[in-house]
Amino acid sequence: MVEFHTPMTPCEFALRHLKEQKGTDMITRRHLMKTGAALGVTTVLPFGARAAANGGDIFATTSSEITIHPISHASFVMRTPAGVIYVDPVGEVAAYGDMPAPDLIMITHEHGDHYNAETLAGIAGDTAPLVTNPAVYGMLAADLQARAQQLANGDSTTFGDLAIDAIPAYNITPERMNFHPQGRDNGYVLAIDGFRTYVSGDTEDIPEMRALENIDLAFVSMNLPFTMDAAAAADAVREFGPSYVYPYHYRGRDDGTQDPAEFAALVGDAAEVKMGGWY
């Protein structure tokens, strides 16, 4: 068999140099940043590399990697060391045709752009477990409910080596509170292999979001009238300071669509903004 080797990127070179120097795979983001600076590497983090085969964004964990595949609006697929996770899968089943089958499905709340029974029936297979908020749990077909776990705000669970925390997601502006009342819907923090991902679901810039710590990757919603505008979303991101952030869920009604480029400008150097092909 002939083996093909591609040239190392500056990030890969920095990572190999550090592993040889430290003699371990336990490489932290802080260590890699320092090594990259010492080597004169312009892009010192392996996070955000583009996966050549499928267009996903690759993010390095402590010893492995996570790949993100935006699907549409609020739906995406995560390939993680714990398995393939579908988050809020809706739309045509064919949109997931190039993705591996899910090992876990997570749903934030019952609105049609986050939960769709027909989509679930087409992608869930016979064994994939689900994690949902209590409202969606009560709507699931019997076969799916039998392998689902409901998490209320503040609850936690595990899926193999993946730790899952249910984070509140709600509106705080009076005229928007009927869309996402406090206590019903979930965001999630997923932690695996030293890497923490925050999925906001539909929310405004609530105190629970601003209080998040040590977030490596965030998905932050922004549209009107359902969630928040770009300025509020960016201000929240500057507060909790993820390393990387995807603006998502940013099309709204009645001129409520938000501009991800404006969001990125407002975030500034507080986080690196990633632009997924959501629409």
NORHUCOR-V963045 format. One record per backbone hydrogen bond with DSSP energy under -0.5 kcal/mol. CO is the residue of the C=O (numbers start at 1). NH is the residue of the N-H. E is the energy in kcal/mol with one decimal. If there is no record, write none. Layout:
co=CO nh=NH e=E
co=CO nh=NH e=E
This chain:
co=9 nh=13 e=-2.5
co=10 nh=14 e=-2.4
co=11 nh=15 e=-2.5
co=12 nh=16 e=-2.7
co=13 nh=17 e=-2.6
co=14 nh=18 e=-2.2
co=15 nh=19 e=-2.4
co=16 nh=20 e=-2.6
co=17 nh=21 e=-2.0
co=18 nh=22 e=-2.9
co=19 nh=23 e=-2.7
co=19 nh=24 e=-0.6
co=25 nh=27 e=-2.3
co=26 nh=28 e=-0.6
co=28 nh=32 e=-2.1
co=29 nh=33 e=-2.3
co=30 nh=34 e=-2.0
co=31 nh=35 e=-2.4
co=32 nh=36 e=-2.9
co=33 nh=37 e=-2.1
co=34 nh=38 e=-2.1
co=35 nh=39 e=-2.0
co=36 nh=40 e=-0.6
co=36 nh=41 e=-2.9
co=37 nh=40 e=-0.9
co=42 nh=44 e=-0.8
co=46 nh=49 e=-1.1
co=49 nh=51 e=-0.5
co=49 nh=58 e=-3.7
co=50 nh=52 e=-0.6
co=51 nh=55 e=-2.1
co=56 nh=51 e=-3.6
co=57 nh=68 e=-2.6
co=58 nh=48 e=-1.3
co=58 nh=49 e=-1.3
co=59 nh=66 e=-3.0
co=62 nh=27 e=-1.1
co=64 nh=61 e=-1.7
co=66 nh=59 e=-3.1
co=67 nh=79 e=-2.8
co=68 nh=57 e=-2.0
co=69 nh=77 e=-2.2
co=72 nh=74 e=-1.2
co=72 nh=75 e=-3.1
co=73 nh=249 e=-1.9
co=75 nh=71 e=-2.5
co=75 nh=72 e=-1.5
co=76 nh=87 e=-2.9
co=77 nh=69 e=-2.8
co=78 nh=80 e=-0.7
co=78 nh=85 e=-3.3
co=79 nh=67 e=-2.2
co=80 nh=83 e=-1.4
co=83 nh=80 e=-2.2
co=83 nh=85 e=-0.5
co=84 nh=103 e=-3.0
co=84 nh=104 e=-1.6
co=85 nh=78 e=-3.0
co=85 nh=87 e=-0.5
co=86 nh=88 e=-0.5
co=86 nh=106 e=-3.0
co=87 nh=76 e=-1.6
co=88 nh=90 e=-0.5
co=89 nh=116 e=-0.5
co=92 nh=95 e=-1.5
co=93 nh=96 e=-2.0
co=94 nh=97 e=-1.8
co=96 nh=99 e=-1.6
co=103 nh=129 e=-0.8
co=104 nh=86 e=-2.5
co=105 nh=131 e=-2.4
co=106 nh=88 e=-3.3
co=108 nh=186 e=-2.1
co=111 nh=114 e=-2.5
co=111 nh=115 e=-2.4
co=116 nh=120 e=-2.3
co=117 nh=121 e=-2.3
co=118 nh=122 e=-1.5
co=119 nh=123 e=-1.3
co=120 nh=123 e=-0.6
co=120 nh=124 e=-2.5
co=123 nh=102 e=-0.5
co=124 nh=128 e=-1.0
co=129 nh=105 e=-2.1
co=130 nh=149 e=-2.2
co=131 nh=107 e=-2.5
co=132 nh=151 e=-3.0
co=133 nh=137 e=-2.2
co=134 nh=138 e=-1.8
co=136 nh=139 e=-1.5
co=136 nh=140 e=-1.0
co=137 nh=140 e=-0.8
co=141 nh=145 e=-2.9
co=142 nh=146 e=-1.7
co=144 nh=147 e=-1.3
co=145 nh=148 e=-1.4
co=147 nh=130 e=-1.7
co=149 nh=132 e=-2.2
co=152 nh=155 e=-2.7
co=155 nh=166 e=-3.0
co=157 nh=164 e=-2.9
co=159 nh=162 e=-2.3
co=161 nh=163 e=-0.5
co=162 nh=159 e=-2.7
co=163 nh=191 e=-2.5
co=164 nh=157 e=-2.3
co=165 nh=167 e=-0.6
co=165 nh=189 e=-2.2
co=166 nh=154 e=-2.6
co=167 nh=187 e=-3.6
co=169 nh=185 e=-0.6
co=170 nh=204 e=-2.2
co=173 nh=176 e=-2.4
co=173 nh=177 e=-0.9
co=174 nh=177 e=-0.9
co=176 nh=179 e=-1.9
co=176 nh=180 e=-0.9
co=180 nh=171 e=-2.7
co=181 nh=184 e=-1.5
co=181 nh=185 e=-0.7
co=185 nh=169 e=-1.1
co=187 nh=167 e=-2.3
co=188 nh=199 e=-3.2
co=189 nh=165 e=-2.3
co=190 nh=197 e=-3.0
co=191 nh=163 e=-2.7
co=192 nh=195 e=-1.7
co=193 nh=62 e=-3.0
co=195 nh=192 e=-2.4
co=196 nh=216 e=-2.0
co=196 nh=217 e=-2.0
co=197 nh=190 e=-3.0
co=198 nh=200 e=-0.6
co=198 nh=219 e=-2.4
co=199 nh=188 e=-2.4
co=201 nh=203 e=-0.8
co=204 nh=206 e=-2.5
co=206 nh=209 e=-0.8
co=206 nh=210 e=-2.0
co=207 nh=211 e=-1.7
co=209 nh=212 e=-1.7
co=214 nh=216 e=-0.6
co=215 nh=243 e=-1.4
co=216 nh=244 e=-1.8
co=217 nh=198 e=-2.9
co=218 nh=220 e=-0.5
co=218 nh=246 e=-3.1
co=219 nh=200 e=-2.3
co=219 nh=221 e=-0.5
co=220 nh=248 e=-2.1
co=223 nh=227 e=-2.5
co=224 nh=253 e=-1.1
co=228 nh=223 e=-0.6
co=229 nh=233 e=-2.3
co=230 nh=234 e=-2.6
co=231 nh=235 e=-2.2
co=232 nh=236 e=-2.1
co=233 nh=237 e=-2.1
co=234 nh=238 e=-2.4
co=235 nh=239 e=-1.2
co=236 nh=240 e=-2.2
co=237 nh=241 e=-2.4
co=243 nh=272 e=-2.4
co=244 nh=218 e=-1.8
co=245 nh=247 e=-0.6
co=245 nh=274 e=-2.9
co=246 nh=220 e=-2.5
co=248 nh=222 e=-1.0
co=249 nh=222 e=-0.8
co=250 nh=258 e=-2.9
co=253 nh=256 e=-0.5
co=256 nh=224 e=-1.8
co=258 nh=260 e=-0.7
co=259 nh=263 e=-2.1
co=260 nh=264 e=-2.5
co=261 nh=265 e=-2.2
co=262 nh=266 e=-2.3
co=263 nh=267 e=-2.3
co=264 nh=268 e=-1.9
co=267 nh=270 e=-1.8
co=268 nh=271 e=-0.6
co=271 nh=273 e=-0.6
co=272 nh=245 e=-2.2
co=274 nh=247 e=-0.7
co=274 nh=276 e=-0.7
co=276 nh=278 e=-1.9
co=278 nh=73 e=-1.2
